[in-house]
Amino acid sequence: MPYIRFKAFPDAFVEEITPNIVEEFASIVRVEPEKVKIEVLNVHIITNTPLSVEIMMFQRDKETHDAVAASIDHMLRERGYPGVHIFFIILDPHYYYKEGKPLR
């Protein structure tokens, strides 16, 4: 935890950028790199849907979220993926369970 999910990106591309994403994200958010989870969501696009990155994590200050989004956007633009939608799904530790027990 946290989870960074790339929607509709090629698997090989995400695997290639994973080390950079993990290092940068862990540094900004101040978590251990091994806690950062990367996933590719292979979706069947029906309508004109943009590529997106969803980040599920516990709440941080606005500046931290802004820095994460800017960092990921920069890495994607550099590699030919402009205009990707990046959004956060904020998790609540009261409703995040491990072994059936909430973290708080």
DRENTORKOL-3810 file (N, C-alpha, C; in nm, 4 decimals):
REM DRENTORKOL-3810
@n.u->0.0859; n.v->-0.1145; n.w->0.0000; ca.u->0.0000; ca.v->0.0000; ca.w->0.0000; c.u->0.0908; c.v->0.1210; c.w->0.0000
@n.u->0.0778; n.v->0.2198; n.w->-0.0724; ca.u->-0.0253; ca.v->0.2636; ca.w->-0.1662; c.u->-0.0208; c.v->0.1884; c.w->-0.3003
@n.u->-0.1297; n.v->0.2013; n.w->-0.3738; ca.u->-0.1424; ca.v->0.1367; ca.w->-0.5042; c.u->-0.1441; c.v->0.2422; c.w->-0.6141
@n.u->-0.0654; n.v->0.2189; n.w->-0.7170; ca.u->-0.0671; ca.v->0.3043; ca.w->-0.8353; c.u->-0.1117; c.v->0.2151; c.w->-0.9504
@n.u->-0.2252; n.v->0.2495; n.w->-1.0091; ca.u->-0.2853; ca.v->0.1665; ca.w->-1.1134; c.u->-0.2882; c.v->0.2414; c.w->-1.2466
@n.u->-0.2261; n.v->0.1806; n.w->-1.3446; ca.u->-0.2217; ca.v->0.2369; ca.w->-1.4793; c.u->-0.3321; c.v->0.1708; c.w->-1.5602
@n.u->-0.4269; n.v->0.2515; n.w->-1.6084; ca.u->-0.5399; ca.v->0.1985; ca.w->-1.6844; c.u->-0.5130; c.v->0.2077; c.w->-1.8332
@n.u->-0.5157; n.v->0.0910; n.w->-1.8986; ca.u->-0.5081; ca.v->0.0781; ca.w->-2.0444; c.u->-0.3704; c.v->0.1110; c.w->-2.1026
@n.u->-0.2672; n.v->0.1084; n.w->-2.0213; ca.u->-0.1304; ca.v->0.1249; ca.w->-2.0700; c.u->-0.0748; c.v->-0.0114; c.w->-2.1087
@n.u->0.0175; n.v->-0.0164; n.w->-2.2027; ca.u->0.0829; ca.v->-0.1438; ca.w->-2.2349; c.u->0.1614; c.v->-0.1967; c.w->-2.1137
@n.u->0.1467; n.v->-0.3248; n.w->-2.0867; ca.u->0.2156; ca.v->-0.3868; ca.w->-1.9733; c.u->0.3660; c.v->-0.3602; c.w->-1.9764
@n.u->0.4266; n.v->-0.3782; n.w->-2.0927; ca.u->0.5729; ca.v->-0.3624; ca.w->-2.1049; c.u->0.6158; c.v->-0.2198; c.w->-2.0702
@n.u->0.5363; n.v->-0.1217; n.w->-2.1085; ca.u->0.5690; ca.v->0.0167; ca.w->-2.0759; c.u->0.5673; c.v->0.0390; c.w->-1.9249
@n.u->0.4641; n.v->-0.0100; n.w->-1.8588; ca.u->0.4541; ca.v->0.0087; ca.w->-1.7135; c.u->0.5676; c.v->-0.0641; c.w->-1.6423
@n.u->0.6004; n.v->-0.1834; n.w->-1.6892; ca.u->0.7121; ca.v->-0.2568; ca.w->-1.6292; c.u->0.8425; c.v->-0.1786; c.w->-1.6455
@n.u->0.8598; n.v->-0.1150; n.w->-1.7594; ca.u->0.9815; ca.v->-0.0372; ca.w->-1.7862; c.u->0.9944; c.v->0.0836; c.w->-1.6931
@n.u->0.8835; n.v->0.1549; n.w->-1.6677; ca.u->0.8922; ca.v->0.2764; ca.w->-1.5861; c.u->0.8739; c.v->0.2505; c.w->-1.4367
@n.u->0.8374; n.v->0.1290; n.w->-1.3991; ca.u->0.8100; ca.v->0.0991; ca.w->-1.2580; c.u->0.9232; c.v->0.1391; c.w->-1.1640
@n.u->1.0496; n.v->0.1055; n.w->-1.1908; ca.u->1.1540; ca.v->0.1460; ca.w->-1.0954; c.u->1.1580; c.v->0.2973; c.w->-1.0718
@n.u->1.1431; n.v->0.3758; n.w->-1.1784; ca.u->1.1449; ca.v->0.5218; ca.w->-1.1641; c.u->1.0228; c.v->0.5726; c.w->-1.0879
@n.u->0.9065; n.v->0.5186; n.w->-1.1209; ca.u->0.7833; ca.v->0.5594; ca.w->-1.0524; c.u->0.7937; c.v->0.5281; c.w->-0.9035
@n.u->0.8353; n.v->0.4068; n.w->-0.8701; ca.u->0.8443; ca.v->0.3658; ca.w->-0.7294; c.u->0.9423; c.v->0.4552; c.w->-0.6539
@n.u->1.0592; n.v->0.4768; n.w->-0.7111; ca.u->1.1617; ca.v->0.5584; ca.w->-0.6438; c.u->1.1117; c.v->0.7007; c.w->-0.6191
@n.u->1.0563; n.v->0.7617; n.w->-0.7217; ca.u->1.0098; ca.v->0.9002; ca.w->-0.7118; c.u->0.8908; c.v->0.9109; c.w->-0.6162
@n.u->0.7939; n.v->0.8221; n.w->-0.6308; ca.u->0.6751; ca.v->0.8236; ca.w->-0.5463; c.u->0.7126; c.v->0.8043; c.w->-0.3995
@n.u->0.7954; n.v->0.7048; n.w->-0.3709; ca.u->0.8366; ca.v->0.6758; ca.w->-0.2333; c.u->0.9071; c.v->0.7960; c.w->-0.1719
@n.u->0.9877; n.v->0.8632; n.w->-0.2507; ca.u->1.0596; ca.v->0.9807; ca.w->-0.2025; c.u->0.9637; c.v->1.0949; c.w->-0.1685
@n.u->0.8688; n.v->1.1203; n.w->-0.2557; ca.u->0.7738; ca.v->1.2302; ca.w->-0.2338; c.u->0.6818; c.v->1.2013; c.w->-0.1156
@n.u->0.6296; n.v->1.0794; n.w->-0.1109; ca.u->0.5297; ca.v->1.0440; ca.w->-0.0098; c.u->0.5942; c.v->1.0009; c.w->0.1228
@n.u->0.7223; n.v->0.9718; n.w->0.1162; ca.u->0.7986; ca.v->0.9293; ca.w->0.2340; c.u->0.7497; c.v->0.7957; c.w->0.2890
@n.u->0.7487; n.v->0.6989; n.w->0.1958; ca.u->0.7219; ca.v->0.5602; ca.w->0.2337; c.u->0.8361; c.v->0.4752; c.w->0.1808
@n.u->0.8486; n.v->0.3569; n.w->0.2360; ca.u->0.9508; ca.v->0.2644; ca.w->0.1874; c.u->0.9113; c.v->0.2160; c.w->0.0483
@n.u->1.0073; n.v->0.2098; n.w->-0.0438; ca.u->0.9753; ca.v->0.1690; ca.w->-0.1812; c.u->0.9019; c.v->0.0354; c.w->-0.1905
@n.u->0.9336; n.v->-0.0587; n.w->-0.1040; ca.u->0.8679; ca.v->-0.1900; ca.w->-0.1121; c.u->0.7196; c.v->-0.1845; c.w->-0.0769
@n.u->0.6738; n.v->-0.0744; n.w->-0.0212; ca.u->0.5306; ca.v->-0.0604; ca.w->0.0102; c.u->0.4493; c.v->-0.0129; c.w->-0.1101
@n.u->0.5157; n.v->0.0405; n.w->-0.2114; ca.u->0.4459; ca.v->0.0943; ca.w->-0.3287; c.u->0.4080; c.v->-0.0212; c.w->-0.4211
@n.u->0.2807; n.v->-0.0318; n.w->-0.4508; ca.u->0.2279; ca.v->-0.1378; ca.w->-0.5377; c.u->0.1917; c.v->-0.0780; c.w->-0.6738
@n.u->0.2391; n.v->-0.1418; n.w->-0.7791; ca.u->0.2098; ca.v->-0.0963; ca.w->-0.9154; c.u->0.1249; c.v->-0.2032; c.w->-0.9846
@n.u->0.0198; n.v->-0.1589; n.w->-1.0499; ca.u->-0.0681; ca.v->-0.2510; ca.w->-1.1219; c.u->-0.1038; c.v->-0.1915; c.w->-1.2581
@n.u->-0.1291; n.v->-0.2795; n.w->-1.3525; ca.u->-0.1841; ca.v->-0.2394; ca.w->-1.4821; c.u->-0.3257; c.v->-0.2943; c.w->-1.4878
@n.u->-0.4200; n.v->-0.2060; n.w->-1.5124; ca.u->-0.5588; ca.v->-0.2485; ca.w->-1.5304; c.u->-0.5858; c.v->-0.2541; c.w->-1.6800
@n.u->-0.6012; n.v->-0.3730; n.w->-1.7302; ca.u->-0.6334; ca.v->-0.3904; ca.w->-1.8718; c.u->-0.7841; c.v->-0.3795; c.w->-1.8856
@n.u->-0.8264; n.v->-0.2755; n.w->-1.9516; ca.u->-0.9687; ca.v->-0.2480; ca.w->-1.9641; c.u->-1.0113; c.v->-0.2572; c.w->-2.1102
@n.u->-1.1361; n.v->-0.2851; n.w->-2.1282; ca.u->-1.1952; ca.v->-0.2852; ca.w->-2.2612; c.u->-1.2651; c.v->-0.1506; c.w->-2.2770
@n.u->-1.2065; n.v->-0.0630; n.w->-2.3561; ca.u->-1.2586; ca.v->0.0727; ca.w->-2.3713; c.u->-1.3761; c.v->0.0703; c.w->-2.4687
@n.u->-1.4893; n.v->0.1229; n.w->-2.4226; ca.u->-1.6106; ca.v->0.1270; ca.w->-2.5034; c.u->-1.6287; c.v->0.2649; c.w->-2.5668
@n.u->-1.6109; n.v->0.3695; n.w->-2.4894; ca.u->-1.6236; ca.v->0.5056; ca.w->-2.5411; c.u->-1.4859; c.v->0.5715; c.w->-2.5399
@n.u->-1.4791; n.v->0.6945; n.w->-2.5847; ca.u->-1.3524; ca.v->0.7666; ca.w->-2.5908; c.u->-1.3029; c.v->0.7950; c.w->-2.4485
@n.u->-1.2256; n.v->0.7040; n.w->-2.3956; ca.u->-1.1765; ca.v->0.7131; ca.w->-2.2588; c.u->-1.0267; c.v->0.7387; c.w->-2.2593
@n.u->-0.9811; n.v->0.8407; n.w->-2.1855; ca.u->-0.8372; ca.v->0.8695; ca.w->-2.1848; c.u->-0.7605; c.v->0.7669; c.w->-2.1009
@n.u->-0.6321; n.v->0.7545; n.w->-2.1292; ca.u->-0.5463; ca.v->0.6769; ca.w->-2.0403; c.u->-0.5491; c.v->0.7456; c.w->-1.9044
@n.u->-0.5383; n.v->0.6667; n.w->-1.7983; ca.u->-0.5410; ca.v->0.7288; ca.w->-1.6660; c.u->-0.4542; c.v->0.6517; c.w->-1.5677
@n.u->-0.4193; n.v->0.7226; n.w->-1.4623; ca.u->-0.3458; ca.v->0.6637; ca.w->-1.3515; c.u->-0.4259; c.v->0.6945; c.w->-1.2265
@n.u->-0.4656; n.v->0.5891; n.w->-1.1551; ca.u->-0.5361; ca.v->0.6104; ca.w->-1.0294; c.u->-0.4430; c.v->0.5716; c.w->-0.9156
@n.u->-0.4428; n.v->0.6532; n.w->-0.8144; ca.u->-0.3534; ca.v->0.6330; ca.w->-0.7012; c.u->-0.4393; c.v->0.6183; c.w->-0.5761
@n.u->-0.4332; n.v->0.5007; n.w->-0.5172; ca.u->-0.5082; ca.v->0.4757; ca.w->-0.3941; c.u->-0.4101; c.v->0.4834; c.w->-0.2777
@n.u->-0.4378; n.v->0.5780; n.w->-0.1870; ca.u->-0.3473; ca.v->0.5972; ca.w->-0.0740; c.u->-0.4197; c.v->0.6699; c.w->0.0380
@n.u->-0.3565; n.v->0.6734; n.w->0.1544; ca.u->-0.4093; ca.v->0.7516; ca.w->0.2649; c.u->-0.3839; c.v->0.8997; c.w->0.2374
@n.u->-0.4678; n.v->0.9824; n.w->0.2958; ca.u->-0.4608; ca.v->1.1271; ca.w->0.2760; c.u->-0.3241; c.v->1.1826; c.w->0.3168
@n.u->-0.2725; n.v->1.2707; n.w->0.2322; ca.u->-0.1537; ca.v->1.3492; ca.w->0.2612; c.u->-0.1916; c.v->1.4954; c.w->0.2410
@n.u->-0.1001; n.v->1.5857; n.w->0.2662; ca.u->-0.1316; ca.v->1.7265; ca.w->0.2418; c.u->-0.1409; c.v->1.7505; c.w->0.0905
@n.u->-0.2089; n.v->1.8573; n.w->0.0538; ca.u->-0.2345; ca.v->1.8888; ca.w->-0.0869; c.u->-0.1056; c.v->1.9002; c.w->-0.1671
@n.u->-0.0027; n.v->1.9571; n.w->-0.1075; ca.u->0.1251; ca.v->1.9737; ca.w->-0.1767; c.u->0.1860; c.v->1.8391; c.w->-0.2137
@n.u->0.1699; n.v->1.7395; n.w->-0.1283; ca.u->0.2228; ca.v->1.6057; ca.w->-0.1567; c.u->0.1488; c.v->1.5433; c.w->-0.2742
@n.u->0.0164; n.v->1.5530; n.w->-0.2735; ca.u->-0.0626; ca.v->1.4999; ca.w->-0.3848; c.u->-0.0259; c.v->1.5720; c.w->-0.5147
@n.u->-0.0117; n.v->1.7032; n.w->-0.5083; ca.u->0.0263; ca.v->1.7810; ca.w->-0.6271; c.u->0.1624; c.v->1.7367; c.w->-0.6807
@n.u->0.2572; n.v->1.7152; n.w->-0.5903; ca.u->0.3925; ca.v->1.6744; ca.w->-0.6312; c.u->0.3916; c.v->1.5358; c.w->-0.6949
@n.u->0.3134; n.v->1.4443; n.w->-0.6404; ca.u->0.3026; ca.v->1.3094; ca.w->-0.6979; c.u->0.2458; c.v->1.3179; c.w->-0.8394
@n.u->0.1357; n.v->1.3906; n.w->-0.8535; ca.u->0.0715; ca.v->1.4025; ca.w->-0.9855; c.u->0.1658; c.v->1.4673; c.w->-1.0863
@n.u->0.2346; n.v->1.5725; n.w->-1.0470; ca.u->0.3272; ca.v->1.6402; ca.w->-1.1381; c.u->0.4417; c.v->1.5485; c.w->-1.1786
@n.u->0.4933; n.v->1.4718; n.w->-1.0843; ca.u->0.6039; ca.v->1.3805; ca.w->-1.1121; c.u->0.5627; c.v->1.2716; c.w->-1.2112
@n.u->0.4481; n.v->1.2099; n.w->-1.1869; ca.u->0.4006; ca.v->1.1038; ca.w->-1.2764; c.u->0.3694; c.v->1.1617; c.w->-1.4140
@n.u->0.3035; n.v->1.2771; n.w->-1.4178; ca.u->0.2731; ca.v->1.3413; ca.w->-1.5453; c.u->0.4009; c.v->1.3689; c.w->-1.6240
@n.u->0.5024; n.v->1.4199; n.w->-1.5565; ca.u->0.6300; ca.v->1.4500; ca.w->-1.6231; c.u->0.6915; c.v->1.3231; c.w->-1.6833
@n.u->0.6945; n.v->1.2150; n.w->-1.6054; ca.u->0.7523; ca.v->1.0896; ca.w->-1.6559; c.u->0.6755; c.v->1.0363; c.w->-1.7765
@n.u->0.5436; n.v->1.0485; n.w->-1.7729; ca.u->0.4625; ca.v->0.9991; ca.w->-1.8840; c.u->0.4797; c.v->1.0858; c.w->-2.0082
@n.u->0.4792; n.v->1.2171; n.w->-1.9917; ca.u->0.4993; ca.v->1.3085; ca.w->-2.1053; c.u->0.6345; c.v->1.2842; c.w->-2.1712
@n.u->0.7367; n.v->1.2663; n.w->-2.0889; ca.u->0.8722; ca.v->1.2408; ca.w->-2.1391; c.u->0.8772; c.v->1.1175; c.w->-2.2287
@n.u->0.7893; n.v->1.0235; n.w->-2.2018; ca.u->0.7897; ca.v->0.8962; ca.w->-2.2743; c.u->0.6765; c.v->0.8873; c.w->-2.3768
@n.u->0.6203; n.v->1.0024; n.w->-2.4141; ca.u->0.5231; ca.v->1.0046; ca.w->-2.5227; c.u->0.3788; c.v->0.9845; c.w->-2.4833
@n.u->0.3458; n.v->1.0057; n.w->-2.3571; ca.u->0.2077; ca.v->0.9922; ca.w->-2.3106; c.u->0.1591; c.v->1.1236; c.w->-2.2485
@n.u->0.1272; n.v->1.2231; n.w->-2.3328; ca.u->0.0730; ca.v->1.3484; ca.w->-2.2785; c.u->-0.0767; c.v->1.3333; c.w->-2.2497
@n.u->-0.1270; n.v->1.4194; n.w->-2.1645; ca.u->-0.2725; ca.v->1.4261; ca.w->-2.1432; c.u->-0.3322; c.v->1.3129; c.w->-2.0632
@n.u->-0.2521; n.v->1.2406; n.w->-1.9885; ca.u->-0.3037; ca.v->1.1306; ca.w->-1.9056; c.u->-0.3774; c.v->1.1901; c.w->-1.7856
@n.u->-0.4926; n.v->1.1337; n.w->-1.7545; ca.u->-0.5678; ca.v->1.1769; ca.w->-1.6368; c.u->-0.5095; c.v->1.1059; c.w->-1.5146
@n.u->-0.4792; n.v->1.1832; n.w->-1.4117; ca.u->-0.4242; ca.v->1.1287; ca.w->-1.2868; c.u->-0.5188; c.v->1.1693; c.w->-1.1750
@n.u->-0.5605; n.v->1.0704; n.w->-1.0958; ca.u->-0.6509; ca.v->1.1031; ca.w->-0.9857; c.u->-0.6238; c.v->1.0141; c.w->-0.8658
@n.u->-0.6666; n.v->1.0629; n.w->-0.7514; ca.u->-0.6444; ca.v->0.9933; ca.w->-0.6252; c.u->-0.7751; c.v->0.9371; c.w->-0.5718
@n.u->-0.7660; n.v->0.8187; n.w->-0.5183; ca.u->-0.8739; ca.v->0.7605; ca.w->-0.4399; c.u->-0.8190; c.v->0.7559; c.w->-0.2976
@n.u->-0.8783; n.v->0.8373; n.w->-0.2122; ca.u->-0.8269; ca.v->0.8512; ca.w->-0.0762; c.u->-0.8856; c.v->0.7406; c.w->0.0109
@n.u->-0.7970; n.v->0.6657; n.w->0.0722; ca.u->-0.8371; ca.v->0.5575; ca.w->0.1615; c.u->-0.8415; c.v->0.6079; c.w->0.3055
@n.u->-0.9280; n.v->0.5495; n.w->0.3823; ca.u->-0.9423; ca.v->0.5840; ca.w->0.5231; c.u->-0.8910; c.v->0.4662; c.w->0.6055
@n.u->-0.7922; n.v->0.4883; n.w->0.6934; ca.u->-0.7370; ca.v->0.3761; ca.w->0.7698; c.u->-0.8402; c.v->0.3071; c.w->0.8585
@n.u->-0.9504; n.v->0.3760; n.w->0.8891; ca.u->-1.0571; ca.v->0.3122; ca.w->0.9674; c.u->-1.1303; c.v->0.2061; c.w->0.8857
@n.u->-1.1240; n.v->0.2185; n.w->0.7544; ca.u->-1.1938; ca.v->0.1260; ca.w->0.6653; c.u->-1.0984; c.v->0.0489; c.w->0.5754
@n.u->-0.9737; n.v->0.0409; n.w->0.6160; ca.u->-0.8739; ca.v->-0.0399; ca.w->0.5465; c.u->-0.8389; c.v->-0.1535; c.w->0.6413
@n.u->-0.8613; n.v->-0.2771; n.w->0.5976; ca.u->-0.8495; ca.v->-0.3924; ca.w->0.6866; c.u->-0.7335; c.v->-0.4826; c.w->0.6481
@n.u->-0.6655; n.v->-0.5308; n.w->0.7485; ca.u->-0.5639; ca.v->-0.6353; ca.w->0.7330; c.u->-0.6028; c.v->-0.7459; c.w->0.8290
@n.u->-0.6134; n.v->-0.8666; n.w->0.7750; ca.u->-0.6545; ca.v->-0.9824; ca.w->0.8541; c.u->-0.7856; c.v->-0.9566; c.w->0.9274
@n.u->-0.8758; n.v->-0.8858; n.w->0.8597; ca.u->-1.0095; ca.v->-0.8613; ca.w->0.9142; c.u->-1.0173; c.v->-0.7521; c.w->1.0190
@n.u->-0.9066; n.v->-0.6805; n.w->1.0413; ca.u->-0.9063; ca.v->-0.5760; ca.w->1.1434; c.u->-0.8669; c.v->-0.4424; c.w->1.0800
@n.u->-0.9394; n.v->-0.3355; n.w->1.1179; ca.u->-0.9037; ca.v->-0.2046; ca.w->1.0628; c.u->-0.7671; c.v->-0.1604; c.w->1.1142
@n.u->-0.6969; n.v->-0.0819; n.w->1.0311; ca.u->-0.5658; ca.v->-0.0309; ca.w->1.0751; c.u->-0.5804; c.v->0.0601; c.w->1.1961
@n.u->-0.6946; n.v->0.1283; n.w->1.2060; ca.u->-0.7200; ca.v->0.2149; ca.w->1.3230; c.u->-0.8533; c.v->0.1846; c.w->1.3816
END
